[in-house]
Amino acid sequence: MAEELEKTRTTVDIYDEQYNIVGYESTSHVRMVASIVDDKMREIKAKNPYLDTKKLAVLTAVNIVNEYLKAKNKLEKLEEKQKDEGHL
């Protein structure tokens, strides 16, 4: 029978708001994710000081997903290259 994972509850601050995050990831992982989101929100706000919080959150999500897709694509290309070279 598969081992059941316990959920953890982690309180984080993102853009001066507290959030309780519940999930299976470690507390340190959740805090790292929250820190990255907070940093990205502050970076975007610095460049666009008139954004309201809702638009700032959406632009942050768009930017982070864009970065994720670029990294995923790069990884897929590297994996394909390794496969072609017989390393996988």
A tleap script that builds the chain and sets N, CA, C and O, in Angstrom:
source leaprc.protein.ff14SB
mol = sequence {
  NMET ALA GLU GLU LEU GLU LYS THR ARG THR
  THR VAL ASP ILE TYR ASP GLU GLN TYR ASN
  ILE VAL GLY TYR GLU SER THR SER HIE VAL
  ARG MET VAL ALA SER ILE VAL ASP ASP LYS
  MET ARG GLU ILE LYS ALA LYS ASN PRO TYR
  LEU ASP THR LYS LYS LEU ALA VAL LEU THR
  ALA VAL ASN ILE VAL ASN GLU TYR LEU LYS
  ALA LYS ASN LYS LEU GLU LYS LEU GLU GLU
  LYS GLN LYS ASP GLU GLY HIE CLEU
}
set mol.1.N position { 0.835 -1.182 0.000 }
set mol.1.CA position { 0.000 0.000 0.000 }
set mol.1.C position { 0.878 1.241 0.000 }
set mol.1.O position { 1.885 1.294 0.705 }
set mol.2.N position { 0.498 2.238 -0.788 }
set mol.2.CA position { 1.308 3.452 -0.919 }
set mol.2.C position { 1.329 4.243 0.382 }
set mol.2.O position { 0.340 4.303 1.112 }
set mol.3.N position { 2.467 4.839 0.648 }
set mol.3.CA position { 2.613 5.667 1.843 }
set mol.3.C position { 1.803 6.950 1.674 }
set mol.3.O position { 1.874 7.610 0.637 }
set mol.4.N position { 1.034 7.292 2.706 }
set mol.4.CA position { 0.233 8.515 2.637 }
set mol.4.C position { 1.064 9.688 3.124 }
set mol.4.O position { 1.715 9.614 4.165 }
set mol.5.N position { 1.036 10.757 2.371 }
set mol.5.CA position { 1.757 11.959 2.742 }
set mol.5.C position { 0.886 12.825 3.641 }
set mol.5.O position { -0.333 12.886 3.478 }
set mol.6.N position { 1.523 13.486 4.580 }
set mol.6.CA position { 0.792 14.405 5.442 }
set mol.6.C position { 0.847 15.799 4.848 }
set mol.6.O position { 1.875 16.237 4.331 }
set mol.7.N position { -0.272 16.479 4.934 }
set mol.7.CA position { -0.314 17.860 4.471 }
set mol.7.C position { 0.360 18.752 5.507 }
set mol.7.O position { 0.292 18.507 6.711 }
set mol.8.N position { 1.004 19.782 5.005 }
set mol.8.CA position { 1.595 20.783 5.890 }
set mol.8.C position { 0.860 22.097 5.703 }
set mol.8.O position { 0.315 22.369 4.633 }
set mol.9.N position { 0.850 22.902 6.744 }
set mol.9.CA position { 0.239 24.227 6.693 }
set mol.9.C position { 1.358 25.229 6.949 }
set mol.9.O position { 2.034 25.174 7.976 }
set mol.10.N position { 1.542 26.139 6.009 }
set mol.10.CA position { 2.608 27.134 6.111 }
set mol.10.C position { 2.015 28.515 5.913 }
set mol.10.O position { 1.270 28.750 4.963 }
set mol.11.N position { 2.348 29.426 6.814 }
set mol.11.CA position { 1.914 30.816 6.686 }
set mol.11.C position { 3.032 31.598 6.021 }
set mol.11.O position { 4.178 31.563 6.470 }
set mol.12.N position { 2.698 32.304 4.951 }
set mol.12.CA position { 3.682 33.087 4.202 }
set mol.12.C position { 3.154 34.502 3.988 }
set mol.12.O position { 1.950 34.750 4.058 }
set mol.13.N position { 4.064 35.407 3.730 }
set mol.13.CA position { 3.715 36.781 3.372 }
set mol.13.C position { 4.037 36.988 1.906 }
set mol.13.O position { 5.161 36.753 1.461 }
set mol.14.N position { 3.035 37.431 1.165 }
set mol.14.CA position { 3.228 37.768 -0.239 }
set mol.14.C position { 2.630 39.144 -0.451 }
set mol.14.O position { 1.431 39.357 -0.273 }
set mol.15.N position { 3.485 40.066 -0.832 }
set mol.15.CA position { 3.076 41.440 -1.108 }
set mol.15.C position { 2.258 42.018 0.054 }
set mol.15.O position { 1.165 42.555 -0.123 }
set mol.16.N position { 2.838 41.880 1.241 }
set mol.16.CA position { 2.287 42.440 2.484 }
set mol.16.C position { 0.939 41.854 2.895 }
set mol.16.O position { 0.188 42.480 3.644 }
set mol.17.N position { 0.639 40.670 2.411 }
set mol.17.CA position { -0.571 39.938 2.816 }
set mol.17.C position { -0.144 38.558 3.309 }
set mol.17.O position { 0.778 37.952 2.762 }
set mol.18.N position { -0.819 38.070 4.343 }
set mol.18.CA position { -0.527 36.727 4.843 }
set mol.18.C position { -1.449 35.709 4.197 }
set mol.18.O position { -2.643 35.949 4.013 }
set mol.19.N position { -0.863 34.560 3.854 }
set mol.19.CA position { -1.607 33.463 3.258 }
set mol.19.C position { -1.240 32.173 3.988 }
set mol.19.O position { -0.077 31.944 4.320 }
set mol.20.N position { -2.240 31.342 4.231 }
set mol.20.CA position { -2.011 30.006 4.777 }
set mol.20.C position { -2.056 29.033 3.607 }
set mol.20.O position { -3.087 28.869 2.954 }
set mol.21.N position { -0.930 28.396 3.358 }
set mol.21.CA position { -0.809 27.470 2.245 }
set mol.21.C position { -0.826 26.047 2.810 }
set mol.21.O position { -0.028 25.708 3.684 }
set mol.22.N position { -1.729 25.231 2.308 }
set mol.22.CA position { -1.835 23.846 2.740 }
set mol.22.C position { -1.503 22.948 1.560 }
set mol.22.O position { -2.064 23.106 0.475 }
set mol.23.N position { -0.595 22.010 1.768 }
set mol.23.CA position { -0.235 21.101 0.696 }
set mol.23.C position { 0.768 20.075 1.162 }
set mol.23.O position { 1.041 19.952 2.356 }
set mol.24.N position { 1.310 19.345 0.223 }
set mol.24.CA position { 2.220 18.251 0.534 }
set mol.24.C position { 3.692 18.640 0.446 }
set mol.24.O position { 4.565 17.845 0.793 }
set mol.25.N position { 3.969 19.841 -0.008 }
set mol.25.CA position { 5.360 20.289 -0.122 }
set mol.25.C position { 5.901 20.684 1.254 }
set mol.25.O position { 5.139 20.987 2.173 }
set mol.26.N position { 7.224 20.674 1.377 }
set mol.26.CA position { 7.846 21.061 2.643 }
set mol.26.C position { 7.627 22.549 2.897 }
set mol.26.O position { 7.391 23.328 1.973 }
set mol.27.N position { 7.710 22.915 4.151 }
set mol.27.CA position { 7.564 24.319 4.537 }
set mol.27.C position { 8.610 25.175 3.839 }
set mol.27.O position { 8.307 26.278 3.383 }
set mol.28.N position { 9.831 24.677 3.753 }
set mol.28.CA position { 10.890 25.466 3.100 }
set mol.28.C position { 10.586 25.670 1.620 }
set mol.28.O position { 10.863 26.737 1.072 }
set mol.29.N position { 10.018 24.659 0.970 }
set mol.29.CA position { 9.652 24.793 -0.444 }
set mol.29.C position { 8.550 25.845 -0.612 }
set mol.29.O position { 8.639 26.701 -1.493 }
set mol.30.N position { 7.531 25.782 0.215 }
set mol.30.CA position { 6.422 26.744 0.133 }
set mol.30.C position { 6.934 28.161 0.376 }
set mol.30.O position { 6.523 29.101 -0.304 }
set mol.31.N position { 7.821 28.308 1.337 }
set mol.31.CA position { 8.375 29.648 1.616 }
set mol.31.C position { 9.212 30.160 0.447 }
set mol.31.O position { 9.193 31.353 0.144 }
set mol.32.N position { 9.943 29.266 -0.207 }
set mol.32.CA position { 10.731 29.672 -1.376 }
set mol.32.C position { 9.812 30.130 -2.508 }
set mol.32.O position { 10.064 31.155 -3.141 }
set mol.33.N position { 8.750 29.370 -2.758 }
set mol.33.CA position { 7.787 29.739 -3.803 }
set mol.33.C position { 7.179 31.106 -3.481 }
set mol.33.O position { 7.106 31.976 -4.349 }
set mol.34.N position { 6.747 31.290 -2.243 }
set mol.34.CA position { 6.139 32.556 -1.834 }
set mol.34.C position { 7.122 33.714 -1.997 }
set mol.34.O position { 6.735 34.806 -2.412 }
set mol.35.N position { 8.373 33.479 -1.675 }
set mol.35.CA position { 9.399 34.510 -1.803 }
set mol.35.C position { 9.605 34.908 -3.265 }
set mol.35.O position { 9.772 36.088 -3.574 }
set mol.36.N position { 9.593 33.930 -4.151 }
set mol.36.CA position { 9.752 34.216 -5.579 }
set mol.36.C position { 8.565 35.027 -6.096 }
set mol.36.O position { 8.746 35.987 -6.846 }
set mol.37.N position { 7.350 34.642 -5.696 }
set mol.37.CA position { 6.155 35.382 -6.113 }
set mol.37.C position { 6.215 36.810 -5.574 }
set mol.37.O position { 5.937 37.761 -6.305 }
set mol.38.N position { 6.575 36.965 -4.305 }
set mol.38.CA position { 6.679 38.293 -3.698 }
set mol.38.C position { 7.710 39.147 -4.430 }
set mol.38.O position { 7.451 40.309 -4.743 }
set mol.39.N position { 8.867 38.576 -4.700 }
set mol.39.CA position { 9.925 39.306 -5.416 }
set mol.39.C position { 9.456 39.741 -6.804 }
set mol.39.O position { 9.704 40.873 -7.220 }
set mol.40.N position { 8.777 38.838 -7.519 }
set mol.40.CA position { 8.316 39.153 -8.873 }
set mol.40.C position { 7.260 40.247 -8.832 }
set mol.40.O position { 7.258 41.140 -9.679 }
set mol.41.N position { 6.356 40.186 -7.847 }
set mol.41.CA position { 5.332 41.234 -7.723 }
set mol.41.C position { 5.988 42.595 -7.478 }
set mol.41.O position { 5.594 43.595 -8.077 }
set mol.42.N position { 6.974 42.627 -6.608 }
set mol.42.CA position { 7.656 43.895 -6.293 }
set mol.42.C position { 8.444 44.415 -7.502 }
set mol.42.O position { 8.496 45.620 -7.747 }
set mol.43.N position { 9.050 43.498 -8.246 }
set mol.43.CA position { 9.783 43.877 -9.463 }
set mol.43.C position { 8.836 44.515 -10.485 }
set mol.43.O position { 9.152 45.557 -11.059 }
set mol.44.N position { 7.692 43.899 -10.706 }
set mol.44.CA position { 6.727 44.422 -11.679 }
set mol.44.C position { 6.132 45.733 -11.193 }
set mol.44.O position { 5.950 46.664 -11.978 }
set mol.45.N position { 5.828 45.811 -9.899 }
set mol.45.CA position { 5.244 47.043 -9.341 }
set mol.45.C position { 6.226 48.212 -9.461 }
set mol.45.O position { 5.817 49.346 -9.707 }
set mol.46.N position { 7.505 47.935 -9.288 }
set mol.46.CA position { 8.517 48.990 -9.407 }
set mol.46.C position { 8.537 49.576 -10.814 }
set mol.46.O position { 8.791 50.767 -10.993 }
set mol.47.N position { 8.270 48.738 -11.807 }
set mol.47.CA position { 8.263 49.197 -13.195 }
set mol.47.C position { 6.911 49.782 -13.606 }
set mol.47.O position { 6.834 50.545 -14.570 }
set mol.48.N position { 5.853 49.431 -12.885 }
set mol.48.CA position { 4.480 49.870 -13.193 }
set mol.48.C position { 3.788 50.310 -11.905 }
set mol.48.O position { 2.899 49.614 -11.416 }
set mol.49.N position { 4.187 51.460 -11.347 }
set mol.49.CA position { 3.696 51.852 -10.016 }
set mol.49.C position { 2.187 52.113 -9.920 }
set mol.49.O position { 1.658 52.182 -8.811 }
set mol.50.N position { 1.500 52.255 -11.018 }
set mol.50.CA position { 0.072 52.576 -10.962 }
set mol.50.C position { -0.828 51.348 -11.065 }
set mol.50.O position { -2.051 51.486 -11.085 }
set mol.51.N position { -0.247 50.153 -11.131 }
set mol.51.CA position { -1.053 48.931 -11.203 }
set mol.51.C position { -1.777 48.688 -9.891 }
set mol.51.O position { -1.195 48.831 -8.815 }
set mol.52.N position { -3.054 48.318 -9.983 }
set mol.52.CA position { -3.742 47.889 -8.766 }
set mol.52.C position { -3.311 46.452 -8.466 }
set mol.52.O position { -2.698 45.791 -9.304 }
set mol.53.N position { -3.634 45.984 -7.277 }
set mol.53.CA position { -3.157 44.681 -6.835 }
set mol.53.C position { -3.661 43.537 -7.711 }
set mol.53.O position { -2.923 42.583 -7.957 }
set mol.54.N position { -4.896 43.616 -8.182 }
set mol.54.CA position { -5.444 42.548 -9.025 }
set mol.54.C position { -4.668 42.451 -10.334 }
set mol.54.O position { -4.278 41.356 -10.740 }
set mol.55.N position { -4.441 43.572 -10.993 }
set mol.55.CA position { -3.690 43.553 -12.252 }
set mol.55.C position { -2.246 43.137 -12.009 }
set mol.55.O position { -1.654 42.424 -12.819 }
set mol.56.N position { -1.683 43.584 -10.894 }
set mol.56.CA position { -0.319 43.199 -10.540 }
set mol.56.C position { -0.225 41.681 -10.367 }
set mol.56.O position { 0.731 41.059 -10.832 }
set mol.57.N position { -1.210 41.089 -9.700 }
set mol.57.CA position { -1.211 39.641 -9.495 }
set mol.57.C position { -1.311 38.897 -10.820 }
set mol.57.O position { -0.620 37.899 -11.025 }
set mol.58.N position { -2.166 39.376 -11.721 }
set mol.58.CA position { -2.324 38.712 -13.019 }
set mol.58.C position { -1.040 38.841 -13.836 }
set mol.58.O position { -0.598 37.862 -14.437 }
set mol.59.N position { -0.444 40.011 -13.869 }
set mol.59.CA position { 0.806 40.182 -14.618 }
set mol.59.C position { 1.927 39.344 -14.019 }
set mol.59.O position { 2.769 38.820 -14.748 }
set mol.60.N position { 1.941 39.217 -12.716 }
set mol.60.CA position { 2.937 38.368 -12.062 }
set mol.60.C position { 2.752 36.918 -12.486 }
set mol.60.O position { 3.722 36.237 -12.818 }
set mol.61.N position { 1.511 36.444 -12.475 }
set mol.61.CA position { 1.228 35.072 -12.903 }
set mol.61.C position { 1.648 34.860 -14.352 }
set mol.61.O position { 2.249 33.838 -14.679 }
set mol.62.N position { 1.336 35.815 -15.219 }
set mol.62.CA position { 1.703 35.705 -16.633 }
set mol.62.C position { 3.224 35.639 -16.781 }
set mol.62.O position { 3.739 34.820 -17.541 }
set mol.63.N position { 3.932 36.491 -16.064 }
set mol.63.CA position { 5.395 36.495 -16.142 }
set mol.63.C position { 5.993 35.188 -15.640 }
set mol.63.O position { 6.905 34.646 -16.264 }
set mol.64.N position { 5.488 34.677 -14.520 }
set mol.64.CA position { 6.039 33.452 -13.954 }
set mol.64.C position { 5.737 32.256 -14.857 }
set mol.64.O position { 6.600 31.399 -15.045 }
set mol.65.N position { 4.538 32.185 -15.413 }
set mol.65.CA position { 4.213 31.081 -16.324 }
set mol.65.C position { 5.058 31.182 -17.593 }
set mol.65.O position { 5.484 30.161 -18.133 }
set mol.66.N position { 5.301 32.386 -18.066 }
set mol.66.CA position { 6.170 32.574 -19.231 }
set mol.66.C position { 7.572 32.037 -18.936 }
set mol.66.O position { 8.150 31.322 -19.754 }
set mol.67.N position { 8.113 32.380 -17.776 }
set mol.67.CA position { 9.437 31.885 -17.394 }
set mol.67.C position { 9.429 30.361 -17.276 }
set mol.67.O position { 10.377 29.700 -17.701 }
set mol.68.N position { 8.369 29.808 -16.702 }
set mol.68.CA position { 8.236 28.357 -16.561 }
set mol.68.C position { 8.229 27.669 -17.931 }
set mol.68.O position { 8.938 26.685 -18.140 }
set mol.69.N position { 7.431 28.187 -18.853 }
set mol.69.CA position { 7.332 27.570 -20.179 }
set mol.69.C position { 8.660 27.633 -20.934 }
set mol.69.O position { 9.025 26.688 -21.633 }
set mol.70.N position { 9.376 28.740 -20.791 }
set mol.70.CA position { 10.692 28.837 -21.422 }
set mol.70.C position { 11.655 27.804 -20.841 }
set mol.70.O position { 12.397 27.156 -21.579 }
set mol.71.N position { 11.639 27.653 -19.513 }
set mol.71.CA position { 12.520 26.686 -18.864 }
set mol.71.C position { 12.130 25.259 -19.246 }
set mol.71.O position { 13.000 24.421 -19.483 }
set mol.72.N position { 10.837 24.983 -19.304 }
set mol.72.CA position { 10.352 23.658 -19.686 }
set mol.72.C position { 10.771 23.322 -21.115 }
set mol.72.O position { 11.211 22.207 -21.397 }
set mol.73.N position { 10.632 24.290 -22.005 }
set mol.73.CA position { 11.019 24.090 -23.399 }
set mol.73.C position { 12.517 23.821 -23.515 }
set mol.73.O position { 12.944 22.949 -24.272 }
set mol.74.N position { 13.300 24.570 -22.763 }
set mol.74.CA position { 14.758 24.390 -22.784 }
set mol.74.C position { 15.115 22.996 -22.272 }
set mol.74.O position { 15.975 22.331 -22.850 }
set mol.75.N position { 14.467 22.544 -21.197 }
set mol.75.CA position { 14.714 21.217 -20.662 }
set mol.75.C position { 14.340 20.141 -21.679 }
set mol.75.O position { 15.085 19.181 -21.872 }
set mol.76.N position { 13.193 20.299 -22.326 }
set mol.76.CA position { 12.772 19.320 -23.332 }
set mol.76.C position { 13.769 19.234 -24.481 }
set mol.76.O position { 14.055 18.144 -24.976 }
set mol.77.N position { 14.297 20.372 -24.904 }
set mol.77.CA position { 15.299 20.373 -25.972 }
set mol.77.C position { 16.584 19.675 -25.533 }
set mol.77.O position { 17.185 18.929 -26.306 }
set mol.78.N position { 17.003 19.919 -24.287 }
set mol.78.CA position { 18.198 19.264 -23.766 }
set mol.78.C position { 17.994 17.754 -23.654 }
set mol.78.O position { 18.888 16.973 -23.979 }
set mol.79.N position { 16.809 17.351 -23.192 }
set mol.79.CA position { 16.514 15.924 -23.094 }
set mol.79.C position { 16.495 15.268 -24.474 }
set mol.79.O position { 17.001 14.159 -24.645 }
set mol.80.N position { 15.918 15.947 -25.445 }
set mol.80.CA position { 15.879 15.424 -26.813 }
set mol.80.C position { 17.300 15.310 -27.385 }
set mol.80.O position { 17.625 14.341 -28.071 }
set mol.81.N position { 18.133 16.301 -27.098 }
set mol.81.CA position { 19.519 16.274 -27.563 }
set mol.81.C position { 20.270 15.103 -26.938 }
set mol.81.O position { 21.017 14.406 -27.624 }
set mol.82.N position { 20.074 14.885 -25.636 }
set mol.82.CA position { 20.720 13.753 -24.978 }
set mol.82.C position { 20.235 12.428 -25.536 }
set mol.82.O position { 21.016 11.495 -25.718 }
set mol.83.N position { 18.942 12.353 -25.806 }
set mol.83.CA position { 18.370 11.139 -26.367 }
set mol.83.C position { 18.984 10.855 -27.737 }
set mol.83.O position { 19.350 9.720 -28.041 }
set mol.84.N position { 19.092 11.896 -28.555 }
set mol.84.CA position { 19.682 11.759 -29.891 }
set mol.84.C position { 21.139 11.327 -29.840 }
set mol.84.O position { 21.630 10.636 -30.733 }
set mol.85.N position { 21.825 11.747 -28.776 }
set mol.85.CA position { 23.237 11.392 -28.619 }
set mol.85.C position { 23.421 10.064 -27.906 }
set mol.85.O position { 24.546 9.614 -27.692 }
set mol.86.N position { 22.297 9.434 -27.536 }
set mol.86.CA position { 22.358 8.122 -26.905 }
set mol.86.C position { 22.678 8.141 -25.414 }
set mol.86.O position { 23.128 7.133 -24.870 }
set mol.87.N position { 22.452 9.276 -24.744 }
set mol.87.CA position { 22.755 9.379 -23.309 }
set mol.87.C position { 21.582 9.003 -22.433 }
set mol.87.O position { 21.746 8.884 -21.218 }
set mol.88.N position { 20.424 8.814 -22.993 }
set mol.88.CA position { 19.269 8.419 -22.171 }
set mol.88.C position { 18.802 7.040 -22.500 }
set mol.88.O position { 17.842 6.554 -21.901 }
savepdb mol mol.pdb
quit
